[in-house]
Amino acid sequence: MPPAIRSEHSRQAIIDAAFGLCAERGFAAITIEGIAARAGVGKTTIYRWWPSKAAILIEGVENARDAAAAFPDTGDIHADLAAQTSSVMQLFQTEFGTIWRGLIAAAQSDEAAADGVTRILRVSIDACVARLAKARDAGQIRADLDLELAVEIIYGPIYHTWLLRTRPVPEAYMETVLAALLPALGPAPDPH
């Protein structure tokens, strides 16, 4: 039997309901029944399209990330990292951030959430690695740089301050981080 064709209206209503409930109550407190009631659909409709509440939220997070935090390529790695990390930080200040924080927490014990979080992060890491590789090939960063490590170094401060809420994060936070970091990632000075 072919998979059921999803109504775009119902699909978006379900994602919106899941996002709204998760933002209001937290990941652990939401149920498929609650999502169905808020979206105005039956539970069977949800289960026909998604296996769990985590899967619904993961799809919504992927859509929001793709729309709001794509990786630019202007040819200037500093400008591109500043723009992209600023977009990520702005996204984290919205309902998306609440949902993403809940999914990361749930990923510690919920296999569906862990798989989705890993998949989302892998796409983001790969996009940054690809952009860093272009910068390396253009001589903007060190040729011997471990690009995945560079991604962790660049995004680690965002996740540390945001997830742990260690301090208020000013709008120019990543500009400050990148100003400190990029000289260390940059090409070695020509000894001649």
C-alpha positions in Angstrom: 0.0 0.0 0.0 1.5 3.4 -0.9 2.2 5.9 1.9 -0.7 8.2 2.7 -0.4 11.6 0.9 -0.1 14.3 3.5 -2.2 17.4 3.4 0.1 20.3 3.6 -2.4 22.2 5.8 -2.7 19.3 8.2 1.0 18.7 8.3 1.8 22.3 9.1 -1.0 22.4 11.7 0.5 19.4 13.4 4.0 20.8 13.4 2.7 24.2 14.7 0.7 22.4 17.4 3.7 20.4 18.5 5.9 23.5 18.6 3.4 25.5 20.5 2.8 22.8 23.1 6.5 22.1 23.5 7.3 25.8 23.9 4.5 26.1 26.5 5.0 22.9 28.5 8.3 21.3 27.6 9.1 18.2 25.6 8.3 15.7 28.4 4.8 17.1 29.0 3.5 16.9 25.4 1.6 14.0 24.0 0.4 12.9 20.6 -3.1 13.2 22.0 -2.5 16.9 22.9 -0.9 17.6 19.6 -3.8 16.0 17.7 -6.3 18.0 19.7 -4.6 21.3 19.2 -4.1 20.6 15.4 -7.6 19.5 15.0 -6.7 16.1 13.5 -7.0 12.5 14.7 -4.1 10.7 16.4 -4.2 8.2 13.5 -3.4 11.0 11.1 -0.3 11.8 13.1 0.9 8.2 13.5 0.4 7.7 9.8 3.0 10.4 9.1 5.3 10.3 12.2 6.3 7.6 14.6 6.7 9.9 17.6 6.4 13.5 19.0 10.1 13.8 18.6 9.8 13.1 14.9 7.2 15.8 14.5 9.4 18.3 16.3 12.6 17.2 14.4 10.8 17.9 11.0 9.7 21.3 12.2 13.2 22.1 13.5 14.8 21.0 10.2 12.3 23.3 8.3 13.0 26.3 10.5 16.7 25.8 10.4 16.8 25.6 6.6 14.7 28.7 6.3 16.5 30.8 8.9 20.1 29.6 9.2 21.5 28.7 5.8 25.2 29.1 5.3 26.1 32.1 3.2 29.1 32.1 0.8 30.2 35.6 -0.1 33.9 34.6 -0.5 34.8 36.1 2.9 34.9 33.4 5.6 34.8 35.9 8.5 31.7 37.7 7.1 30.0 34.4 6.4 30.7 32.9 9.8 29.6 36.2 11.5 26.3 36.2 9.4 25.6 32.5 10.0 26.4 32.4 13.7 24.3 35.6 14.2 21.4 33.8 12.4 21.8 30.8 14.7 21.8 32.9 17.8 18.7 34.9 16.6 17.0 31.6 15.9 17.8 30.3 19.4 16.1 33.4 20.9 12.7 32.3 19.3 10.3 29.5 20.0 12.7 27.4 17.9 15.3 27.7 20.7 12.9 26.4 23.3 12.1 23.4 21.0 15.7 22.7 20.2 16.8 22.9 23.8 14.0 20.4 24.7 15.0 18.0 21.9 18.7 18.1 23.0 17.6 17.3 26.6 15.3 14.6 25.4 18.1 13.1 23.2 19.8 12.0 26.4 17.2 9.3 26.9 14.9 9.3 23.9 16.3 7.4 20.9 14.1 9.1 18.3 15.1 12.5 19.6 18.8 11.5 19.7 18.6 10.3 16.1 16.9 13.5 14.9 19.3 15.8 16.8 22.3 13.9 15.4 20.9 14.1 11.9 20.2 17.9 12.2 23.6 18.6 13.6 25.3 16.5 10.9 23.7 18.6 8.2 24.8 21.8 9.9 28.3 20.5 10.5 28.7 19.3 6.9 27.5 22.7 5.6 30.1 24.5 7.8 32.9 22.1 6.9 32.1 22.6 3.2 32.3 26.4 3.7 35.5 26.1 5.7 37.0 23.9 3.0 36.4 26.6 0.4 38.0 29.1 2.7 41.0 26.8 3.2 41.3 26.3 -0.6 41.2 30.1 -1.0 44.0 30.5 1.6 41.7 32.2 4.2 42.4 29.6 6.8 45.2 27.2 7.7 45.7 24.3 5.2 46.3 21.8 8.1 43.2 22.7 10.0 40.9 19.9 11.2 37.7 21.3 9.8 35.3 19.4 12.1 37.3 20.5 15.1 37.1 24.1 13.8 33.3 23.7 13.6 33.2 22.6 17.3 35.5 25.5 18.3 33.3 28.0 16.4 29.9 26.8 17.6 30.9 25.6 21.1 30.6 29.1 22.6 27.1 29.4 21.3 25.9 26.1 22.7 27.8 26.6 26.0 26.3 30.0 26.7 22.8 29.2 25.4 22.3 25.7 26.8 23.9 26.3 30.1 22.7 29.9 30.4 26.0 30.9 31.8 25.6 34.6 31.1 23.6 37.1 29.1 24.7 36.9 25.5 25.0 40.3 23.8 24.1 40.7 20.1 27.7 41.1 19.2 28.8 38.0 21.1 29.9 36.0 18.1 31.7 39.0 16.5 33.8 39.0 19.7 34.3 35.2 19.6 35.2 35.2 15.9 37.6 38.2 16.4 39.5 36.1 19.0 39.2 32.8 17.1 39.9 33.6 13.5 43.5 34.7 13.9 44.2 31.2 15.3 42.5 29.5 12.4 44.1 31.8 9.8 46.9 30.9 7.5 50.4 30.9 9.0 52.3 34.1 8.2 54.7 33.9 5.3 58.2 33.6 6.9 59.8 35.5 4.0 
